[in-house]
């Protein structure tokens, strides 16, 4: 059974607006050296998928630069490999509908119709570009085929607290055999134990092609309302439950919170240390991090190429970060090539790439509202 992959990096435009003014959401840096798209892309490669389409929208220059030819994922191939699917090439023209982006999941899926029509693989796995997890997609496809399902949705059982859900999150329910019985948008009042869809979907290629062509012929606009609900009792819709660590980045608060969870050894082990399931990314050769006399680092993740002269506590430092003398970094995230001068104090700060913080500055935020410094800023 051959498998193709589709990553919808164009779907969540407008979320995390602070960090996506100059980049698409799926290319947002995460975890010292990765981009969000590395996780769904690595999951597909680990499942032996070698034909992957990436649906894009605007601001995807950084995504192109990060992925390149796909050689770092062993996808620089004569046949298959990575295929970028820009909107005006993929058969969906947002200008004809006077919209600057894809308003719904169905519109994002429609943008891949040309890829689906020319896909020779038997099964297609769809993932959103902002889903962070380490998932065995081969096992998921086997479950999909064993259940003889038309569509398999992946969900995770969560204990929902106030403010945890995004307005685009979907809650699902299933019977004892895993058959989908309920599919609804989350409401602020949906607290407690819930099954939250994590936007990984499996379909047979012919089924997906027929579904999208039928939706286009009838002018459908919503995947939930126009496609799923009329067929809830007619199609074989299956729910598979994922038990590992998973995050969907959709706001600055969730970005900060989920990043800080990487400081927990159990989360790192689940995400990065599963044998045979590596998370791959673009290789950048840098010198080891240099810890100068008098420096102190505790409970932090430090990438290579950094120079640390001050104190770093419970923080995440990307490649090439400089921490000056007498500087204290606490509960903060400093992206690539951030430079902090001497006697700087940072608490609850997210500094984007190439930020410069001059001597003596004190900046503070909170975990629900971190202090964000935009890319290239000088403070």
Phi, psi and omega in degrees: 000115181271149186230136171248162181235146174228128177245121181268080180280354184262005192273328191255029177299137182102341174272151183052052188299331182298321185263358183244020175293328183241005181210157174283153187303320184292349177258011176294131180296149181205137170067047174078319187214359187255167166245159183303323183291342180300330186285306175296325180294317178293321177301320180290316179297319179295338177270006179082015179279124183240004175236103188232126174257138179240108180282127184240169176230238179260167178059036182259016177300317180294328178293317177298318180296321182290315185280320181059229179276352183089010185296330181289348175247013183057042181240014175275087190233155175290323180241127182084227183078206181264134176235118175280136184240079176296154188298320185282348179260335188274004176099357179240119182253104182296338181292330181289342178251010177059038178233147184263000181203181181270114188284337185221167176298322180296319178297320177295319178293323178298331180292346180257008188300322180296321176298315181296319181298327182261009182276125181267351180288157184281326187230146175239132174254124178254136175224144169285153183282358181246018181263120182253114175193168173242100190240139175278093184288333177296318177296322179296316179296320177300319178296319178300317181287322179298321179280353183053044184276152171280316176224135173245123176258143176258131180228165178226135177283124183227153172263101188278129174248169185300133179083002185277330184270147172265155183293344178266355180294146181244133176257136181234158173226153180217162177274188184294342178264002180088005180285133181296129178241342181211138181215109187212150175295144181287145176246155179303335182276356182279081181251165180092202182288121180219156174258108185259127178289134183254019170059044166239122188229141178239133176216151169291145186300315181296322179295315181295318179298313180296321180297314182290320179294322177292320178296320179293320182295330183259007177067030180293147181235339183239127177295321181291304190280315188271337184251305187284308188301319178294341184244015185301324181261356182260319179276159174268099184253121187245148177243125175252135185257125180266132187251357180275185178284136182213144178219143172241117184274117181221006178198166178296325179296313180291326177299313181293314183296313182291325177297316181293335176293341177293344177287349177274130185298324180295321178294315179298319180296318181293325186271321190243349190242025176276123184297130180084000181229065181287152171262116185263154177206176179294130182280130174226115182279119180228159176290157177299158177293139182254120178259110185281160177304132180093352179284156179214127180230126178223139173055039186230162172251124184236122177281176180283165176081007181271159172233119185240117177249342183251217185245134177232123181231129174047049184227169179236120181245125178278184184297141171075017180281140176245127178246116186285174180293136179074003180276142179236120179248118180232136173047048184228164179233117180247115183281179191308133173062027170288137181240122174249134179284200182273148175058039176265144176235122179237132179221119179066042184247142168243114178254122180287183185297145172060032175277142175241124178245115187285170183305141170079004182282145175234119182230139183214145174220191180228162186297330177273348176210073181295151178280117185255134176245122187288162184304131175077004183287153174242123183251000000 
